[in-house]
Amino acid sequence: MEIEKAILAVITTNQSRISGGAPIFICDSSDELQKMAANLEAITDGIAHALSDELFIIVKH
């Protein structure tokens, strides 16, 4: 099975602004947020997009 055109993960430092059906990763700092996004991008073969300073999504195009 190949997943295309989907949000694979949400990564944030602000849990109060997040809900939904994708896996959600909560980070304690901006540095941890950046590292988590980079790691998940590589693991899932997706692309990380910063939607704000405290929110990234990993997308498969």
C-alpha positions in Angstrom: 0.0 0.0 0.0 1.3 3.4 -0.9 0.0 6.6 0.8 -0.2 9.7 -1.4 -1.5 13.2 -0.7 -2.0 12.9 3.1 -0.9 14.6 6.3 1.2 11.9 8.0 1.9 13.7 11.3 1.4 16.9 13.2 4.2 18.2 15.5 3.7 21.1 17.9 4.8 22.8 21.1 1.2 24.0 21.8 -1.1 21.1 22.5 -4.1 23.3 23.2 -4.4 24.2 19.5 -4.3 20.7 18.1 -6.8 17.9 17.5 -7.5 15.6 14.6 -7.0 12.3 13.0 -3.2 12.3 12.2 -0.6 11.2 14.7 0.3 14.2 17.0 3.7 14.7 18.5 4.0 17.2 21.4 7.4 18.8 22.0 8.7 20.7 24.9 10.9 23.2 23.0 11.4 24.8 19.6 14.7 22.8 19.2 13.0 19.5 20.0 10.2 20.5 17.5 12.8 21.1 14.7 14.6 17.8 15.4 11.3 15.8 15.6 10.2 17.3 12.3 13.5 16.4 10.6 13.4 12.9 11.9 9.8 12.2 11.0 10.4 13.7 7.5 13.1 11.2 6.9 11.4 8.2 8.5 8.1 8.7 6.6 9.7 9.9 3.3 7.4 12.9 3.6 8.0 16.7 3.6 8.0 18.9 6.7 6.0 22.1 6.4 6.2 24.8 9.1 2.8 26.4 9.5 3.9 28.5 12.4 6.8 28.8 14.9 5.0 26.1 17.0 3.4 23.9 14.4 4.8 21.5 11.7 3.0 19.0 9.5 4.6 16.1 7.7 2.9 15.7 4.3 3.1 13.1 1.6 2.7 14.7 -1.8 
